[in-house]
Amino acid sequence: MDLHVNRRGRAVQFCVDQTKISHIYELKKKLGSNFPKIGIFVISYNASAHIQKTVSRIPLEIYDAIEEIYIFDDASPDNTYEVARQLKQNSALVGKLNIYKNPKNLGYGGNQKVGYRYAINKGLDFVIMLHGDGQYAPEYIPDLILPIVENSASVVFGSRMLHSRDALKGGMPFYKWLGNKVLTKFENIILGTHLSEFHSGYRGYSTHLLSKIPFEENTNDFHFDTQIIIQCRALGATIHEVPIQTFYGDEDCNVNGMKYAKDVCLAVLGYRLHQLHLTRRGRYLVKRDFSYTRKRSPYSSHEQILTCIDRPGRALDLGANSLLSEALVQKGVEVVQSATQDFKNLKYSRDFDYLILADVVEHVQSASEMLKYVQRYLKADGKIIVSVPNIAIWFYRLSLLIGRFNYGPKGTLDETHIRFYTLSTIIQLMERCGYIVNKVRPTGLPFEIVFESVGKSKILKAIDRVYYGLAKIWPALFAYQIILEGQISSYIAEEGEGKL
């Protein structure tokens, strides 16, 4: 048990939960060699007055459950590194503790980059960041470890705000408490998250997750912590929060509050602009397996395609867009799905009332060959429905104007796209391949995907409706995707057709 007096003169007591430690060792015995290798990363700067006590407070009982404790001093102008080296005299830390000093000051975010890269390179499975100035109690390390080994959590935060009033009792200044609450509320709204706080520096990450996010592209400043949360959000990782007590003692605060708040707001807004493809940020291009979902907005590509289906019949879905299958069946349409590359191997004649090529043409090396060939599957009075992304939408025009053209894992600049089309070029392609384009349907921006909404937000529905109005007025400039509805004007007869 440790008793500390905070800035308000109140005694704050920190206790090690022995029950949790016992449970961790039970799980260690059960998991055996599968028990994760956990590192404690002590990040330090000008912490000479606190570093020894902070490291010494890491519960001795937990040593056998952690692989390594390592300190990275960020070229402190005081003697933090030299004081930290004296910890080597502690026999319990021999073989467990490593101490490093950056050759130059990298900043709060830059020091984290070094520490996380170290964890990855050392083959650790999980890294917990502990501040060397003692602001976050080392006694809570078992609380952070337990979700890792019990629930396979990939991200764990020690939150001071799960019981937010306790943060004030722990000595958090009221202006910081209020700023934390306001900023967190703003970040949750913009990002669609539900965290109790974004600004805790007590964090743990799996190295598997860290290897999937380009954290080294983040800032070296204090809002690195916000950017890495956004990267976890982009990756779809769940953040597990555990409650911790707050302690504000005599440690120095190096954060400019107003600048930090501005940087945080710009970071979360920048991510949303990135998702809308208005900007492109390499730091948010994470290695994630995307699962596409059905778009319910009446102005989306899925709903626009379904609008083209005006009677029952048979449909050949080239590209096998299973997201539409159920809705097509409900409209009385029998759906036959086929992979795009198999378009020449299908054993059908003119059997289909609808030929659907949803987000297909941009993936094909020889689109004209495919469009000409598949005519043989469409009835003379049948419809072909083609959707492609619009590369000439206004924000890509602006991006090119400033020299930006960044590929990504999804969207118009999906790195698997082989061809790009504007409204005029996709119409020209269709006409050259023997089709008459009867109708052009624009789509709006995918607000419901970006903001994870199914239309419940009245504000979002209004924005969606207004933007779609612009897309109808000027589809070449505002349409996110272009839906073409057409029919055969001429076709290349397949072998044997028309012979007696």
C-alpha positions in Angstrom: 0.0 0.0 0.0 1.3 3.5 -0.9 0.1 6.7 0.5 0.7 10.0 -1.4 -0.3 13.6 -0.9 -1.7 15.3 -3.9 -1.6 19.0 -4.9 -4.7 19.6 -2.8 -3.1 18.3 0.3 -5.2 15.2 0.3 -3.8 11.8 1.0 -4.3 9.4 -1.9 -3.9 5.7 -1.2 -2.9 3.1 -3.8 -3.3 -0.6 -3.1 -2.3 -3.6 -5.1 -5.3 -5.9 -5.7 -3.9 -9.3 -4.7 -7.0 -11.0 -6.0 -6.4 -9.8 -9.5 -2.7 -10.8 -9.3 -3.7 -14.3 -8.2 -6.2 -14.5 -11.1 -3.4 -13.5 -13.5 -1.2 -16.3 -12.3 -4.0 -18.8 -12.6 -4.4 -17.7 -16.2 -0.7 -17.9 -16.7 -0.6 -21.5 -15.5 -3.6 -22.3 -17.7 -2.3 -20.7 -20.9 1.3 -22.0 -20.5 3.4 -21.0 -23.5 0.5 -19.0 -24.9 0.6 -16.5 -22.1 1.5 -13.2 -23.7 4.9 -11.6 -23.4 4.2 -8.3 -21.7 6.5 -5.3 -21.5 6.2 -2.2 -19.3 7.4 0.8 -21.2 8.3 3.7 -18.9 8.3 6.9 -20.8 10.3 9.7 -19.1 11.3 13.3 -19.5 12.7 15.5 -16.7 11.6 12.8 -14.2 14.7 12.6 -12.1 12.7 13.3 -8.9 10.2 10.6 -9.6 11.7 7.9 -11.9 13.1 5.6 -9.2 10.0 5.7 -7.0 7.7 5.1 -10.0 9.6 2.0 -11.2 10.0 0.7 -7.6 6.2 0.9 -7.2 5.6 -1.6 -10.0 4.2 -4.5 -8.0 6.9 -7.0 -7.2 4.3 -9.7 -7.2 3.7 -9.1 -11.0 7.3 -9.5 -12.1 7.0 -13.1 -13.1 4.1 -12.2 -15.3 6.0 -9.5 -17.3 8.8 -10.0 -19.7 10.6 -6.7 -19.4 10.6 -3.3 -17.9 12.3 -0.7 -20.1 12.8 3.0 -19.8 13.3 5.5 -22.6 14.5 8.8 -21.4 13.8 11.5 -24.0 17.2 13.3 -23.8 16.1 15.0 -20.5 18.2 18.1 -19.7 18.2 17.0 -16.1 19.8 13.8 -14.9 16.8 11.4 -15.4 18.9 8.8 -17.2 21.7 8.7 -14.6 19.2 8.5 -11.7 17.3 5.7 -13.5 20.5 3.7 -14.0 20.8 3.5 -10.2 17.8 1.2 -10.3 20.1 -1.4 -11.7 21.4 -1.9 -8.1 18.0 -3.3 -7.2 18.5 -7.1 -7.2 14.9 -7.8 -8.1 15.3 -5.8 -11.3 18.4 -7.5 -12.5 17.6 -9.1 -15.9 14.2 -7.5 -15.9 15.1 -3.8 -16.4 16.7 -2.0 -19.4 17.4 1.7 -19.6 17.9 3.8 -22.7 18.4 7.5 -23.6 17.4 9.0 -26.9 20.3 10.8 -28.5 18.1 13.8 -29.0 14.7 15.0 -27.8 12.0 13.4 -29.9 8.9 14.8 -28.1 6.2 12.9 -26.3 4.9 11.2 -29.4 8.3 10.6 -30.8 9.4 8.8 -27.6 6.3 6.6 -27.8 7.2 5.6 -31.4 10.7 4.5 -30.2 9.2 2.5 -27.3 6.5 0.8 -29.5 9.0 -0.1 -32.2 11.3 -1.5 -29.5 8.4 -3.7 -28.3 7.7 -5.0 -31.8 11.4 -5.7 -32.5 11.9 -7.5 -29.2 9.0 -9.9 -29.9 6.8 -8.7 -27.1 3.1 -9.4 -27.4 1.8 -6.5 -25.4 3.3 -3.2 -24.2 1.9 -1.1 -21.3 3.0 2.6 -21.2 3.7 4.0 -17.8 4.7 7.6 -17.2 7.9 8.0 -15.3 6.7 11.0 -13.3 4.3 8.9 -11.2 1.1 10.6 -12.4 -0.3 7.2 -13.1 -0.1 4.7 -10.3 2.0 1.6 -11.1 -0.2 -0.3 -8.7 -2.8 -0.5 -11.4 -0.6 -2.5 -13.8 -2.4 -5.7 -12.8 -5.7 -4.1 -13.7 -4.4 -3.4 -17.2 -2.9 -6.8 -17.6 -6.0 -8.8 -16.6 -8.1 -7.8 -19.7 -5.2 -8.8 -21.9 -4.9 -12.3 -20.6 -8.5 -12.9 -19.7 -10.3 -11.3 -22.7 -7.5 -11.1 -25.3 -8.0 -7.3 -25.3 -5.8 -5.6 -27.9 -6.1 -2.1 -26.4 -6.5 -1.3 -22.7 -6.8 2.2 -21.2 -6.6 3.2 -17.6 -9.4 5.8 -17.4 -9.6 8.5 -14.7 -13.0 9.5 -15.9 -15.1 6.3 -15.6 -15.8 7.7 -12.1 -15.2 11.2 -13.1 -15.8 12.9 -9.8 -13.0 10.9 -8.3 -10.6 12.6 -10.7 -11.2 15.9 -8.9 -10.7 14.2 -5.5 -7.4 12.9 -6.9 -6.2 16.4 -7.4 -7.0 17.0 -11.1 -7.5 20.8 -11.5 -11.0 21.7 -12.4 -10.1 23.4 -15.6 -8.3 20.2 -16.8 -11.3 18.0 -15.6 -13.7 20.2 -17.6 -11.5 20.3 -20.6 -11.1 16.6 -20.5 -14.9 16.1 -20.4 -15.6 18.6 -23.2 -12.9 17.4 -25.5 -13.9 13.7 -24.9 -17.5 14.5 -25.7 -16.5 16.3 -28.9 -14.3 13.4 -29.9 -16.9 10.8 -29.2 -19.5 12.6 -31.3 -17.2 13.1 -34.3 -15.6 9.7 -34.2 -18.7 7.7 -33.2 -17.0 6.3 -30.1 -18.0 5.9 -26.5 -14.9 6.3 -24.4 -15.0 7.8 -21.0 -11.8 9.8 -21.8 -9.4 10.2 -24.7 -6.6 11.8 -22.7 -5.3 9.2 -20.3 -1.6 8.4 -20.7 -2.0 5.0 -19.1 -2.3 2.7 -22.0 -1.6 -0.8 -23.3 -1.4 -2.0 -26.9 -0.9 -5.4 -28.5 2.1 -5.4 -30.8 0.0 -7.2 -33.3 -2.3 -4.1 -33.4 0.7 -1.7 -33.5 2.1 -3.6 -36.5 -1.1 -2.9 -38.4 -1.2 0.9 -37.9 1.4 3.4 -39.2 1.9 5.0 -35.8 5.3 6.3 -36.9 3.5 8.7 -39.3 1.8 10.3 -36.2 2.8 13.6 -34.7 5.7 13.8 -32.2 3.6 16.2 -30.1 1.2 15.4 -27.3 -1.8 14.7 -29.6 0.0 11.5 -30.7 -2.3 9.8 -28.2 -5.4 11.1 -30.0 -4.1 10.0 -33.4 -3.4 6.5 -32.2 -6.9 6.2 -30.9 -8.2 7.3 -34.3 -6.0 4.6 -35.9 -7.5 2.0 -33.5 -10.9 3.3 -34.6 -10.0 3.0 -38.2 -8.8 -0.5 -37.6 -12.0 -1.4 -35.8 -10.2 -2.3 -32.6 -12.2 -2.3 -29.3 -10.7 -0.2 -26.5 -11.1 -1.8 -23.1 -11.2 0.8 -20.3 -10.4 0.1 -16.6 -11.0 2.6 -13.8 -8.0 4.1 -12.1 -7.5 6.7 -9.5 -6.0 10.1 -10.4 -3.0 11.5 -8.7 -1.6 15.0 -9.3 1.5 15.6 -7.2 4.5 17.9 -7.8 5.3 16.5 -11.3 5.8 19.1 -14.0 3.2 19.5 -16.8 4.8 20.2 -20.2 1.5 20.4 -22.1 0.2 23.7 -23.6 -3.5 23.2 -22.9 -4.9 25.4 -25.6 -2.6 24.2 -28.3 -3.3 20.6 -27.3 -7.1 21.2 -27.5 -6.7 22.7 -31.0 -4.5 19.9 -32.2 -6.9 17.3 -30.9 -9.9 18.9 -32.6 -8.1 19.2 -35.9 -7.0 15.6 -35.6 -10.5 14.2 -35.3 -12.0 16.5 -37.9 -9.1 15.6 -40.2 -9.9 11.9 -39.9 -13.5 12.5 -40.9 -12.3 14.5 -44.0 -10.0 11.6 -44.8 -13.0 9.2 -44.6 -14.9 11.4 -46.9 -11.9 11.4 -49.3 -11.8 15.2 -49.0 -8.2 14.8 -47.8 -5.9 11.7 -47.7 -3.8 10.9 -44.7 -1.4 8.0 -44.8 -1.5 7.6 -41.0 -5.1 6.5 -41.3 -4.5 3.9 -44.0 -4.5 0.9 -41.7 -4.1 -2.7 -42.6 -7.7 -3.8 -42.1 -9.9 -6.4 -43.7 -12.9 -4.4 -44.8 -16.3 -5.9 -44.8 -18.7 -3.9 -47.0 -22.2 -3.4 -45.8 -25.6 -2.6 -47.4 -26.1 1.1 -47.8 -29.7 2.1 -46.8 -29.7 5.8 -47.8 -32.1 6.4 -50.6 -29.3 8.2 -52.4 -26.8 5.4 -52.2 -25.5 3.2 -55.0 -27.3 0.1 -53.6 -30.7 1.9 -53.4 -30.2 3.5 -56.9 -29.5 0.1 -58.4 -32.6 -1.4 -56.8 -34.6 1.5 -58.3 -33.6 0.3 -61.7 -35.3 -3.0 -61.1 -38.9 -2.2 -62.2 -40.3 -5.7 -62.8 -39.7 -9.4 -61.8 -37.4 -11.5 -63.9 -33.9 -13.0 -63.9 -30.7 -11.1 -63.1 -27.1 -12.0 -63.7 -25.0 -10.4 -61.0 -21.6 -10.2 -62.4 -19.2 -9.6 -59.5 -21.5 -11.4 -57.1 -22.7 -8.5 -55.0 -24.4 -10.5 -52.4 -25.4 -7.4 -50.5 -28.3 -6.9 -53.0 -29.4 -10.5 -53.3 -32.1 -10.5 -50.6 -33.6 -7.1 -51.8 -33.6 -8.4 -55.4 -35.4 -11.6 -54.4 -38.0 -9.5 -52.5 -38.7 -7.7 -55.8 -39.4 -11.0 -57.5 -36.0 -11.3 -59.2 -34.2 -14.6 -59.5 -30.5 -13.9 -59.0 -27.6 -15.8 -60.6 -24.2 -14.7 -59.3 -20.9 -15.1 -61.0 -17.3 -14.0 -60.4 -16.2 -11.3 -62.8 -13.3 -13.3 -64.3 -15.7 -16.1 -65.3 -17.7 -13.9 -67.7 -16.6 -16.0 -70.8 -17.3 -19.4 -69.2 -21.0 -19.0 -68.3 -23.3 -21.6 -70.0 -26.2 -19.2 -70.6 -27.8 -17.7 -73.7 -30.1 -14.7 -73.7 -31.7 -15.7 -70.4 -31.6 -12.6 -68.3 -33.8 -9.5 -67.9 -31.1 -7.7 -65.9 -27.3 -7.7 -66.1 -25.8 -6.0 -63.0 -22.2 -4.9 -62.9 -22.0 -3.1 -59.5 -18.5 -1.7 -58.9 -17.1 -4.2 -61.5 -15.9 -2.2 -64.5 -13.2 -0.3 -62.7 -11.6 -3.6 -61.7 -11.3 -5.1 -65.2 -8.3 -4.8 -67.4 -10.2 -4.9 -70.6 -13.6 -3.5 -69.7 -14.7 -3.0 -73.4 -14.1 -6.7 -74.1 -16.2 -7.7 -71.1 -19.0 -5.3 -71.9 -19.3 -6.5 -75.5 -19.1 -10.2 -74.6 -21.7 -10.2 -71.8 -24.3 -8.8 -74.2 -25.0 -12.4 -75.2 -26.5 -13.1 -71.8 -29.0 -10.2 -71.9 -32.5 -10.3 -73.5 -33.1 -7.9 -76.3 -35.4 -5.8 -74.1 -33.3 -6.4 -71.0 -31.5 -3.8 -68.9 -27.8 -3.5 -68.1 -27.1 -1.7 -64.8 -23.5 -0.4 -64.3 -22.1 1.5 -61.3 -18.7 3.1 -61.2 -17.0 5.6 -58.9 -16.7 9.1 -60.2 -13.0 10.2 -60.4 -14.0 13.7 -61.4 -15.9 14.5 -58.2 -15.0 17.9 -56.9 -12.7 16.9 -54.1 -10.5 14.8 -56.4 -10.3 17.7 -58.7 -9.0 19.8 -55.8 -6.7 17.1 -54.7 -5.1 16.9 -58.1 -4.8 20.7 -58.2 -2.5 20.6 -55.1 -0.7 17.5 -56.3 -2.4 14.8 -54.2 -3.5 11.4 -55.5 -3.2 8.8 -52.8 -4.5 5.3 -53.1 -6.2 3.6 -50.2 -7.9 0.3 -49.2 -11.4 1.3 -50.3 -13.4 4.0 -52.0 -12.8 5.6 -55.4 -9.0 5.4 -55.0 -9.1 1.7 -54.0 -5.7 0.4 -54.8 -7.3 -2.6 -56.6 -8.9 -0.3 -59.2 -7.4 -0.6 -62.6 -9.4 2.0 -64.5 -11.0 5.4 -63.5 -14.1 6.9 -65.1 -15.8 10.3 -65.3 -19.4 10.6 -66.3 -18.6 11.3 -69.9 -16.0 8.5 -70.3 -18.2 5.8 -68.8 -21.1 6.8 -71.1 -18.7 6.7 -74.1 -17.5 3.3 -73.1 -21.0 1.9 -72.9 -22.0 3.4 -76.3 -18.9 2.1 -78.0 -19.7 -1.4 -76.7 -23.1 -1.4 -78.2 -25.4 0.0 -75.5 -27.8 2.9 -75.3 -27.6 4.7 -72.0 -31.2 5.5 -71.0 -30.7 7.0 -67.6 -27.9 8.3 -65.4 -28.4 8.2 -61.6 -25.9 10.0 -59.4 -25.2 9.0 -55.8 -24.4 11.3 -52.8 -21.4 11.0 -50.5 -21.5 7.9 -48.3 -22.4 9.8 -45.1 -24.0 6.8 -43.5 -20.9 4.7 -43.8 -18.6 7.4 -42.6 -20.7 8.2 -39.6 -22.0 4.6 -39.1 -25.6 5.7 -39.3 -28.7 4.0 -40.8 -30.6 7.2 -41.2 -31.6 7.8 -37.6 -29.9 11.2 -37.4 -32.1 14.0 -38.7 -29.1 16.2 -39.3 -27.3 13.6 -41.3 -30.5 12.8 -43.3 -30.8 16.5 -44.2 -27.2 16.8 -45.2 -27.6 13.6 -47.3 -30.6 15.1 -49.0 -29.0 18.4 -49.8 -25.9 16.9 -51.2 -27.9 14.5 -53.4 -29.7 17.6 -54.8 -26.3 19.0 -55.9 -25.4 15.6 -57.4 -28.6 15.6 -59.5 -28.0 19.1 -60.7 -24.4 18.6 -61.6 -23.6 14.8 -61.5 -20.2 15.2 -63.3 -19.0 17.3 -60.4 -20.8 16.1 -57.3 -21.8 12.5 -57.9 -19.8 10.1 -55.7 -20.8 7.2 -57.9 -22.5 7.0 -61.3 -25.3 4.4 -62.0 -26.0 3.9 -65.7 -29.2 2.1 -66.8 -29.1 1.0 -70.5 -30.0 -1.6 -73.1 -28.5 -3.2 -76.1 -28.3 -1.1 -79.2 -26.4 -3.7 -81.2 -24.6 -6.9 -80.2 -22.1 -9.4 -81.5 -24.0 -12.6 -82.3 -22.7 -15.6 -80.5 -21.8 -18.7 -82.6 -24.8 -20.4 -84.1 -27.3 -17.6 -83.3 -29.7 -16.8 -86.2 -28.7 -20.0 -88.1 -31.5 -22.3 -89.4 
